[in-house]
Amino acid sequence: MSRMRTWRDYAAVKKYDIIERYVERWNLTSFNNEMPAILSYFYVMGQTVVDYIRVPIWGSYLDPRVHVFWIQPTRTGKTIAWDFIGDLLDAAGVEKAMYSSGSDAGLIGTISKNSDGDLVTQHGILRGKKAMLFDEGGVLLSNDKKTYTVDTMNYLQGAMNPIGTDPNILTKPMANGVVSCQSSASLWITTFPVGGVKEVVLTKGLFQRVLLFVAHWETDDRRNVSYKRMGGVFRKMETDQTPIEDLAAHFIEIKQRCHDRTLELAELTDEEWNAKSAQEQQRVAKMLRYEMFTLESGAEWDVTLQSCIDEFYSLLDGLDPKMREIVCTFMPNTENYLILFATHLALTEGVWLMRAEHLELAIEIIYDIYERLVLWLETDIEVGQLRREKLAKMGAWKGAYDKVTTVDLGKHGDGWVQKSGLFARYMKQQEKSKPATYERFKAAKDWFDTYKMKTVVYVRWKGEN
């Protein structure tokens, strides 16, 4: 990670003073987390202008929302960062919600009968416009069916589909009918690193829709934060950092500009706009998607965009073929966020002309996020040769286990073999010495359950966790 830029190195931070002031104010609440701070700026931007902005891509479009999945060790400032984001959202008049546990009905809604026997729909938290904190994202990476059903991931993925499209309508059949909701929520999901991440990355679509930020913290990082944090004990905060109310005014102003331009292009009055339902307003935004922004003349935009794509694909050089295939599944989303960040930078600047410069400013940030992702996948996900080597080792131990007579240990169940018998079979099959077998078992012990009865040690195959 040391090869990457620091947050002050980004040209967007240098060009737009509001982003620098935003991060500096964030740093009074969550320390040493400047990259998530920058991501949260775009997160707030996306939800602020969600009613007005649609980015056309041929026959489809993107809405302006930014969804963040932040993976970082516990007690490093993830949760407390929402104190800053939440206060800012309140000051900017943006609805927010927090969700940490509950049923799918809590996300989508439920239908029940009241005392008079009439059917009543209670809407879930994903319905409507809001900035939503999901602070227990780790459960989405596990198989804990007690807390979340298998549909939870699908509902969150559906909520991230473009607003106004059919896949963005979430439905759940129930005994009393079908409950449905349309979601314009922006998701901010946080978790500490947990086991089972690789299975989600490889088999679920959630990571391919969010902006995934993974950070590792060393002991020195924690110590430096401790110095800074404890330096504020019993001291009144005296700072020249921008007040949250002033930051909120920036987002309110951008929302008003988008509102005014939408009404001007659609030839609507405030009264006519306010009289429209959410779905009707979404149709207006979709209708205006080709008119809201214009591209600069000349070929510079296209040349720069192709250059950005080439930079993304350069990160695939040297990857194992299987890893390259996995990383490529993130490419469309990375390209989408490149365009969204460029759009939000144009809005930050207060212009409706999209320039190649906006792409150049955006790619620095998106590239570094993507590079982090590739490094994380390379080091934490087993594919290709490493995966094959591990499967071969597992197969050798499973082959030896299958050749040893199993016993039933009563309340502990059956399938147990004496460890000494397993080792003898492994030594014979693999033609290894006893010391070498003991050494190899150190790496294989997690594939077995162990139980000791008096002086005899038993093991039972359980496979990969």
C-alpha positions in Angstrom: 0.0 0.0 0.0 3.0 2.3 0.5 3.2 2.8 -3.3 -0.1 4.6 -3.3 -0.8 8.2 -3.1 -1.7 10.0 0.1 -5.0 11.8 0.2 -3.4 15.2 -0.2 -1.7 14.0 -3.4 -5.0 13.7 -5.3 -5.4 16.4 -7.9 -9.1 16.6 -7.0 -8.3 17.5 -3.4 -5.9 20.2 -4.6 -8.4 21.6 -7.1 -11.6 21.5 -5.0 -11.0 23.1 -1.7 -14.3 21.8 -0.4 -13.0 18.2 -0.5 -9.9 19.1 1.5 -12.0 20.9 4.1 -14.4 17.9 4.2 -11.6 15.5 5.0 -10.0 17.7 7.5 -13.3 18.0 9.4 -13.8 14.2 9.2 -10.3 13.8 10.8 -11.6 15.3 14.0 -13.9 12.3 14.4 -12.3 9.3 12.6 -8.5 9.3 12.6 -6.2 8.0 9.9 -9.1 7.1 7.6 -8.8 9.8 4.9 -9.6 7.5 1.9 -12.9 6.5 3.4 -13.5 10.2 4.1 -13.1 10.9 0.4 -15.4 8.1 -0.5 -18.0 9.4 1.9 -17.9 12.8 0.2 -19.0 11.1 -3.0 -21.5 8.9 -1.0 -23.2 12.0 0.4 -23.1 13.7 -3.1 -24.8 10.7 -4.7 -27.7 10.7 -2.2 -28.0 14.4 -2.2 -28.8 14.6 -6.0 -30.5 11.2 -6.3 -33.7 12.8 -7.6 -32.2 14.6 -10.5 -29.1 12.9 -12.0 -29.1 10.0 -14.4 -26.0 9.2 -16.4 -26.8 7.6 -19.8 -24.8 4.7 -21.2 -26.1 3.8 -24.6 -29.6 2.4 -23.9 -29.2 2.1 -20.1 -28.2 4.5 -17.4 -26.6 4.9 -14.0 -28.1 6.8 -11.1 -25.8 8.9 -9.0 -25.6 6.8 -5.8 -22.3 5.6 -4.5 -22.4 2.4 -2.4 -19.4 1.7 -0.1 -18.3 -1.6 1.5 -15.5 -0.8 4.0 -13.4 -3.7 5.3 -11.0 -2.8 8.1 -9.8 -4.2 11.5 -12.1 -3.6 14.5 -11.7 -0.5 16.6 -10.1 1.6 13.9 -12.7 4.3 13.4 -15.3 2.7 11.1 -18.3 3.0 13.3 -17.5 6.4 14.8 -17.1 7.8 11.3 -20.9 7.6 10.9 -21.1 10.2 13.7 -19.6 12.7 11.2 -21.6 11.4 8.2 -24.8 11.3 10.1 -24.5 14.8 11.5 -23.7 16.1 8.0 -26.7 14.3 6.5 -28.9 15.8 9.2 -27.6 19.3 8.5 -28.1 18.8 4.8 -31.6 17.6 5.2 -30.9 14.1 3.9 -32.8 11.2 5.5 -30.6 8.5 7.1 -31.2 5.1 8.7 -29.2 2.5 10.5 -29.6 -1.3 10.2 -27.6 -3.9 12.0 -29.8 -6.9 12.4 -33.3 -8.2 11.8 -35.4 -10.1 9.3 -35.9 -9.7 5.6 -39.3 -8.2 6.4 -37.3 -5.4 8.2 -35.6 -4.7 4.9 -38.5 -5.1 2.4 -41.6 -4.9 4.6 -44.5 -7.1 5.6 -48.2 -7.5 5.2 -50.4 -8.3 8.3 -54.0 -8.0 9.4 -55.1 -5.4 11.9 -57.8 -5.9 14.6 -60.5 -5.2 12.0 -59.2 -7.9 9.7 -57.9 -5.5 7.1 -54.6 -6.0 5.4 -51.9 -3.5 6.4 -48.5 -3.1 4.7 -45.6 -2.1 6.9 -42.7 -0.9 4.7 -39.1 -2.0 5.2 -36.1 0.2 5.7 -34.9 -0.1 2.1 -37.9 1.7 0.8 -37.5 5.2 -0.4 -34.7 7.7 -0.3 -32.1 7.5 2.5 -28.5 7.1 3.3 -28.3 3.8 5.1 -25.6 2.5 7.4 -25.2 -1.3 7.6 -22.7 -1.6 10.4 -22.6 -5.3 10.7 -21.5 -6.1 7.2 -19.5 -9.1 8.4 -22.7 -11.3 8.6 -23.1 -10.8 4.9 -19.8 -12.6 4.4 -20.7 -15.6 6.6 -23.3 -18.3 6.4 -25.1 -17.3 9.6 -28.7 -18.2 8.6 -29.9 -17.3 12.2 -29.4 -13.6 11.6 -29.9 -13.2 7.8 -31.6 -15.4 5.3 -30.1 -16.1 1.9 -32.4 -13.5 0.3 -30.8 -10.6 2.3 -27.9 -10.4 0.0 -30.2 -10.4 -3.0 -32.3 -7.6 -1.6 -29.3 -5.4 -1.0 -28.0 -6.1 -4.5 -31.4 -5.3 -5.9 -31.5 -2.0 -4.0 -28.3 -1.0 -5.9 -29.8 -1.5 -9.3 -30.5 1.7 -11.2 -33.4 3.6 -9.8 -36.5 3.4 -11.9 -35.6 0.0 -13.5 -37.6 -3.2 -12.8 -34.7 -4.9 -11.0 -34.8 -2.0 -8.5 -38.3 -3.1 -7.4 -37.8 -5.5 -4.5 -40.6 -8.1 -3.8 -41.2 -10.7 -1.2 -44.1 -13.2 -1.3 -45.9 -13.5 2.0 -49.0 -15.4 3.3 -51.2 -12.3 2.9 -49.9 -11.2 -0.5 -46.7 -9.8 -2.1 -44.9 -6.9 -0.5 -42.8 -4.7 -2.8 -40.7 -1.6 -2.4 -38.6 0.6 -4.7 -35.3 1.6 -3.1 -33.3 4.8 -3.6 -31.1 4.1 -0.6 -27.3 4.6 -0.7 -25.6 1.8 1.3 -22.6 2.4 3.6 -21.5 -1.1 4.8 -18.7 -1.7 7.2 -17.1 -4.8 8.7 -13.9 -6.1 10.2 -12.1 -8.8 8.2 -13.9 -12.1 8.7 -13.5 -15.7 7.5 -15.5 -16.7 4.4 -14.9 -13.5 2.5 -13.5 -15.5 -0.5 -16.7 -17.4 -0.9 -18.7 -14.2 -1.1 -16.3 -12.6 -3.6 -16.3 -15.6 -5.8 -20.0 -16.5 -5.7 -22.1 -13.4 -4.8 -22.7 -10.2 -6.8 -22.6 -7.8 -3.9 -18.9 -7.0 -4.2 -19.3 -6.4 -7.9 -21.8 -3.6 -7.2 -20.3 -1.7 -4.2 -17.1 0.4 -4.1 -15.0 -2.0 -2.1 -12.3 -0.5 0.2 -10.0 -2.8 2.1 -7.5 -1.5 4.6 -4.9 -3.2 6.8 -3.8 -1.5 10.1 -0.4 -2.1 11.7 0.4 -1.6 15.4 2.1 1.7 14.6 -1.1 2.9 12.9 -3.0 2.2 16.1 -0.3 3.8 18.3 -0.3 7.0 16.3 -4.1 7.2 16.4 -4.0 6.6 20.2 -1.6 9.5 20.6 -3.9 11.8 18.6 -7.1 10.6 20.2 -5.8 10.8 23.8 -4.4 14.2 23.1 -8.0 15.5 23.1 -9.0 14.2 26.5 -10.4 17.0 28.8 -9.7 19.6 26.1 -12.3 21.8 24.5 -12.1 21.4 20.7 -10.7 24.6 19.3 -10.2 24.3 15.7 -10.3 26.3 12.5 -11.8 23.3 10.6 -14.9 24.0 8.6 -18.1 23.5 10.7 -20.4 20.7 9.6 -23.2 23.3 8.9 -20.9 25.0 6.3 -20.1 21.6 4.6 -23.8 20.8 4.6 -24.5 24.1 2.9 -22.3 23.0 0.0 -24.4 19.9 -0.6 -27.7 21.9 -0.2 -26.5 24.3 -2.9 -25.6 21.5 -5.3 -29.0 19.9 -4.8 -30.7 23.2 -5.5 -28.7 23.7 -8.7 -29.8 20.2 -9.9 -33.3 20.9 -8.9 -33.4 24.2 -10.8 -31.8 22.7 -13.9 -34.2 19.8 -13.9 -37.3 22.1 -13.7 -35.8 24.4 -16.4 -35.2 21.5 -18.8 -38.5 19.9 -18.1 -40.4 23.2 -18.2 -42.0 22.6 -14.8 -42.8 24.8 -11.9 -42.0 24.0 -8.3 -45.6 23.3 -7.7 -45.9 20.9 -10.6 -42.7 19.1 -9.6 -43.8 18.7 -5.9 -47.1 17.4 -7.0 -45.5 14.5 -8.8 -45.0 11.1 -7.2 -41.5 9.7 -6.6 -42.0 7.4 -9.6 -43.1 10.3 -11.8 -40.1 12.4 -10.7 -37.8 9.4 -11.6 -39.3 9.3 -15.1 -38.5 13.0 -15.5 -34.9 12.5 -14.5 -34.6 9.5 -16.8 -36.1 11.6 -19.7 -33.6 14.4 -19.1 -30.5 12.2 -18.9 -29.2 13.2 -22.3 -29.8 16.9 -21.7 -28.5 17.4 -18.1 -24.8 17.3 -19.1 -22.9 17.9 -22.3 -19.5 16.7 -23.4 -16.7 19.0 -24.3 -16.1 19.3 -28.0 -13.2 17.4 -29.7 -11.7 14.0 -29.1 -10.1 14.6 -25.7 -12.9 13.0 -23.7 -12.8 9.8 -25.7 -9.0 9.6 -25.7 -8.8 10.2 -21.9 -11.6 7.6 -21.3 -9.8 5.0 -23.3 -6.6 5.8 -21.4 -8.4 5.3 -18.1 -9.6 1.9 -19.2 -6.1 0.9 -20.3 -4.8 1.9 -16.9 -7.4 -0.3 -15.2 -6.6 -3.3 -17.4 -2.9 -2.8 -16.8 -3.5 -4.0 -13.2 -4.3 -7.5 -14.7 -0.8 -7.9 -16.1 1.0 -10.8 -14.4 -2.0 -12.2 -12.6 -2.8 -15.9 -12.5 -5.4 -16.6 -15.2 -8.0 -17.6 -12.6 -7.3 -14.5 -10.5 -7.5 -12.4 -13.7 -11.0 -13.8 -14.4 -12.1 -12.9 -10.9 -10.7 -9.4 -11.0 -12.3 -8.8 -14.4 -15.7 -9.2 -12.8 -15.1 -6.0 -11.0 -14.2 -4.0 -14.1 -17.7 -2.8 -15.2 -18.4 -1.5 -11.7 -15.0 0.2 -11.6 -15.7 1.9 -14.9 -19.2 3.0 -13.6 -17.7 4.6 -10.5 -15.1 6.4 -12.7 -17.9 8.0 -14.5 -19.9 8.8 -11.4 -17.0 10.3 -9.6 -16.2 12.5 -12.7 -19.9 13.5 -12.7 -19.8 14.4 -9.0 -16.6 16.4 -9.5 -18.4 18.4 -12.3 -21.2 19.1 -9.8 -18.7 20.1 -7.2 -17.3 22.6 -9.7 -20.8 23.8 -10.5 -20.6 23.1 -14.3 -22.8 21.0 -16.7 -20.0 20.5 -19.2 -18.2 17.2 -18.7 -14.5 17.5 -19.5 -11.6 15.1 -19.8 -10.1 16.7 -16.8 -12.9 15.3 -14.6 -11.9 11.8 -15.7 -8.3 12.5 -14.9 -9.2 13.8 -11.5 -11.5 10.8 -10.8 -9.2 8.0 -12.0 -6.5 8.8 -9.4 -8.9 7.9 -6.7 -10.7 5.0 -8.4 -7.4 3.5 -9.6 -6.0 3.4 -6.1 -9.2 1.8 -4.8 -9.0 -0.8 -7.5 -5.3 -1.5 -6.9 -6.0 -2.1 -3.3 -8.7 -4.6 -4.3 -6.3 -6.5 -6.6 -3.6 -6.7 -3.9 -6.2 -7.9 -1.4 -7.5 -10.5 -3.7 -4.0 -11.7 -4.6 -3.0 -12.1 -1.0 -6.2 -13.3 0.6 -7.9 -15.4 -2.1 -6.5 -18.8 -3.1 -6.8 -19.4 -6.8 -4.7 -20.9 -9.5 -1.5 -22.7 -8.5 -1.9 -21.9 -4.8 -5.4 -23.3 -4.8 -4.3 -26.4 -6.7 -1.4 -27.0 -4.2 -3.8 -26.7 -1.2 -6.3 -29.1 -2.8 -3.5 -31.6 -3.4 -2.4 -31.4 0.2 -6.0 -31.8 1.4 -6.5 -34.8 -0.9 -3.4 -36.5 0.5 -4.7 -36.2 4.1 -8.2 -37.2 3.1 -6.9 -40.2 1.2 -5.0 -41.4 4.3 -8.0 -40.7 6.5 -10.3 -42.8 4.2 -8.0 -45.8 4.6 -8.1 -45.9 8.4 -10.9 -47.7 10.3 -13.2 -45.2 12.0 -14.7 -45.6 15.5 -17.8 -44.2 17.2 -17.0 -42.2 20.3 -20.6 -42.1 21.7 -21.8 -38.6 22.4 -19.0 -37.2 20.3 -20.3 -39.0 17.2 -18.6 -41.4 14.8 -16.0 -41.0 12.1 -13.1 -40.8 14.4 -9.7 -42.4 13.7 -6.6 -42.7 15.9 -4.2 -40.0 15.1 -1.3 -42.4 15.2 -3.1 -44.6 12.6 -3.7 -41.6 10.4 0.0 -40.7 10.5 1.1 -44.3 9.8 -1.2 -44.4 6.7 0.0 -40.9 5.5 3.7 -41.9 6.0 3.1 -45.0 3.8 1.1 -43.4 1.1 3.3 -40.3 0.8 6.6 -42.0 1.5 7.4 -39.5 4.2 9.3 -39.8 7.5 7.6 -39.4 10.8 9.2 -36.0 11.5 8.1 -34.8 8.0 4.6 -36.1 8.6 4.3 -34.3 12.0 5.5 -31.1 10.3 3.0 -31.4 7.5 0.2 -32.0 9.9 0.8 -28.5 11.4 -0.6 -27.0 8.2 -3.4 -29.6 8.0 -4.7 -29.6 11.6 -7.5 -27.2 10.8 -9.0 -29.8 8.4 -9.6 -32.1 11.4 -11.5 -32.1 14.6 -9.5 -33.4 17.6 -10.5 -35.3 20.7 -8.3 -36.8 23.4 -9.6 -39.8 25.4 -7.1 -40.5 28.2 -3.8 -41.0 26.4 -5.3 -41.7 22.9 -5.7 -38.8 20.5 -8.5 -39.1 17.9 -9.1 -37.0 14.8 -12.0 -36.7 12.4 -12.0 -35.1 9.0 -14.0 -31.9 8.6 -12.4 -30.4 5.5 -11.9 -26.8 4.6 -13.7 -24.2 6.7 
